[in-house]
């Protein structure tokens, strides 16, 4: 489907390399993201108060991916990935609140989350498809999405600032890869 994606704020950690590397940078980034996401979610149980706060469910993990500035992603070349792993924030959470969460995580959990950043992203016009199955078979879903775009007068518009985006609806630690559900989102433009 074609969607217009408005501005959204994220907790983000940037990195490079194979996301499957055991104890690698990607795995460490995920730990930081969830530490901060749950610190913010549970802030109402502390002395720190966030304006407009209401209880919410932590959104799924997401990722923006690129390889050396190329517009195509080569799934067999994971070592050359550059990624930004993110978790979306509710609109009422501001950068100061994330800074508080980083300080709190260091004090209470002894986890240094200083590499995390507050990242606003406005994706604009995009196409997205639900991919079922392992990440390594995403090329099939991407090909279907690109064929749909061509039929409807669009083309992908991937660049340094508009990247391949994935939203992980399955927990890879608990669900077998053949049952993964991943939203793949590409920036697009009229042809």
C-alpha positions as semicolon CSV with decimal commas, in nm:
position;residue;x (nm);y (nm);z (nm)
1;X;0,000;0,000;0,000
2;X;0,100;0,361;-0,044
3;X;0,107;0,574;0,271
4;X;0,199;0,926;0,379
5;X;0,409;0,889;0,695
6;X;0,404;1,197;0,921
7;X;0,670;1,318;1,160
8;X;0,744;1,070;1,440
9;X;0,999;1,078;1,721
10;X;1,221;0,784;1,805
11;X;1,487;0,665;2,046
12;X;1,769;0,578;1,805
13;X;2,107;0,405;1,812
14;X;2,328;0,412;1,501
15;X;2,576;0,146;1,402
16;X;2,745;-0,061;1,133
17;X;2,792;-0,429;1,067
18;X;2,613;-0,761;1,069
19;X;2,302;-0,751;1,290
20;X;2,336;-1,126;1,349
21;X;2,680;-1,102;1,508
22;X;2,656;-1,254;1,854
23;X;2,720;-0,985;2,120
24;X;2,782;-0,738;1,837
25;X;2,696;-0,369;1,817
26;X;2,343;-0,436;1,691
27;X;2,260;-0,658;1,989
28;X;2,400;-0,394;2,225
29;X;2,192;-0,125;2,052
30;X;1,874;-0,328;2,103
31;X;1,951;-0,361;2,474
32;X;1,998;0,017;2,503
33;X;1,676;0,090;2,314
34;X;1,462;-0,138;2,530
35;X;1,628;-0,016;2,850
36;X;1,535;0,342;2,762
37;X;1,190;0,256;2,626
38;X;1,090;0,080;2,947
39;X;1,253;0,343;3,169
40;X;1,032;0,604;2,998
41;X;0,723;0,381;3,007
42;X;0,763;0,324;3,382
43;X;0,859;0,685;3,463
44;X;0,520;0,746;3,623
45;X;0,631;0,521;3,911
46;X;0,922;0,757;3,987
47;X;0,954;1,117;4,102
48;X;1,012;1,223;3,741
49;X;0,693;1,346;3,574
50;X;0,645;1,377;3,196
51;X;0,394;1,640;3,081
52;X;0,087;1,481;2,924
53;X;0,198;1,129;3,020
54;X;-0,045;0,838;2,994
55;X;0,026;0,467;3,017
56;X;0,111;0,312;2,680
57;X;0,245;-0,002;2,516
58;X;0,607;0,015;2,399
59;X;0,596;0,003;2,016
60;X;0,788;-0,260;1,818
61;X;1,153;-0,239;1,725
62;X;1,221;-0,076;1,387
63;X;1,526;-0,023;1,172
64;X;1,652;0,201;0,893
65;X;1,907;0,023;0,672
66;X;2,160;0,113;0,403
67;X;2,480;-0,022;0,250
68;X;2,748;0,224;0,147
69;X;2,490;0,472;0,020
70;X;2,349;0,227;-0,238
71;X;1,981;0,236;-0,327
72;X;1,962;-0,145;-0,329
73;X;2,004;-0,364;-0,021
74;X;2,215;-0,678;-0,068
75;X;2,085;-0,916;0,199
76;X;2,385;-1,146;0,151
77;X;2,630;-0,868;0,245
78;X;2,531;-0,805;0,607
79;X;2,881;-0,697;0,715
80;X;2,841;-0,375;0,514
81;X;2,513;-0,264;0,669
82;X;2,481;0,079;0,826
83;X;2,173;0,088;1,047
84;X;1,972;0,306;1,277
85;X;1,776;0,094;1,521
86;X;1,478;0,274;1,668
87;X;1,176;0,251;1,894
88;X;0,901;0,504;1,834
89;X;0,812;0,740;2,116
90;X;0,469;0,874;2,208
91;X;0,430;1,239;2,106
92;X;0,434;1,358;2,468
93;X;0,790;1,234;2,524
94;X;1,046;1,505;2,445
95;X;1,425;1,508;2,417
96;X;1,463;1,622;2,781
97;X;1,265;1,315;2,890
98;X;1,498;1,086;2,695
99;X;1,798;1,258;2,857
100;X;1,642;1,189;3,198
101;X;1,594;0,821;3,100
102;X;1,962;0,793;2,999
103;X;2,072;0,933;3,336
104;X;1,826;0,710;3,520
105;X;1,943;0,395;3,336
106;X;2,304;0,472;3,425
107;X;2,220;0,534;3,792
108;X;1,973;0,254;3,857
109;X;2,070;-0,017;3,606
110;X;2,437;0,069;3,548
111;X;2,373;0,070;3,171
112;X;2,544;0,341;2,970
113;X;2,290;0,458;2,712
114;X;2,474;0,773;2,611
115;X;2,495;0,670;2,243
116;X;2,115;0,681;2,211
117;X;1,964;0,990;2,052
118;X;1,627;1,156;2,011
119;X;1,553;1,126;1,639
120;X;1,261;1,300;1,463
121;X;1,185;1,144;1,123
122;X;0,930;1,254;0,864
123;X;0,926;0,983;0,598
124;X;0,664;1,135;0,372
125;X;0,537;0,937;0,074
126;X;0,616;0,567;0,110
127;X;0,510;0,221;-0,001
128;X;0,496;-0,065;0,242
129;X;0,436;-0,437;0,232
130;X;0,391;-0,703;0,500
131;X;0,667;-0,962;0,468
132;X;0,609;-1,308;0,614
133;X;0,912;-1,525;0,685
134;X;1,285;-1,494;0,744
135;X;1,467;-1,167;0,681
136;X;1,682;-1,337;0,417
137;X;1,372;-1,389;0,197
138;X;1,270;-1,021;0,198
139;X;1,387;-0,977;-0,163
140;X;1,070;-1,157;-0,281
141;X;0,842;-0,911;-0,098
142;X;1,049;-0,613;-0,212
143;X;1,018;-0,731;-0,575
144;X;0,638;-0,750;-0,536
145;X;0,629;-0,400;-0,389
146;X;0,847;-0,260;-0,668
147;X;0,626;-0,423;-0,935
148;X;0,322;-0,262;-0,769
149;X;0,496;0,075;-0,774
150;X;0,579;0,049;-1,145
151;X;0,220;-0,045;-1,228
152;X;0,096;0,261;-1,038
153;X;0,340;0,523;-1,167
154;X;0,583;0,536;-0,874
155;X;0,945;0,447;-0,814
156;X;1,160;0,402;-0,506
157;X;1,336;0,710;-0,372
158;X;1,599;0,561;-0,141
159;X;1,882;0,798;-0,044
160;X;2,107;0,881;0,250
161;X;1,812;1,056;0,417
162;X;1,528;0,828;0,295
163;X;1,614;0,469;0,376
164;X;1,493;0,110;0,362
165;X;1,276;0,085;0,676
166;X;1,162;-0,227;0,860
167;X;0,912;-0,261;1,145
168;X;0,946;-0,590;1,333
169;X;0,608;-0,718;1,447
170;X;0,754;-1,048;1,573
171;X;1,000;-1,100;1,856
172;X;1,295;-1,275;1,687
173;X;1,393;-1,428;2,023
174;X;1,059;-1,608;2,061
175;X;0,915;-1,669;1,712
176;X;1,061;-1,909;1,453
177;X;1,192;-1,720;1,149
178;X;0,938;-1,877;0,912
179;X;0,664;-1,701;1,116
180;X;0,827;-1,355;1,130
181;X;0,605;-1,061;1,033
182;X;0,794;-0,754;0,913
183;X;0,658;-0,437;0,757
184;X;0,899;-0,325;0,484
185;X;0,866;0,044;0,399
186;X;1,034;0,224;0,109
187;X;1,031;0,597;0,034
188;X;0,882;0,662;-0,309
189;X;0,813;0,936;-0,561
190;X;0,595;0,977;-0,869
191;X;0,768;0,847;-1,181
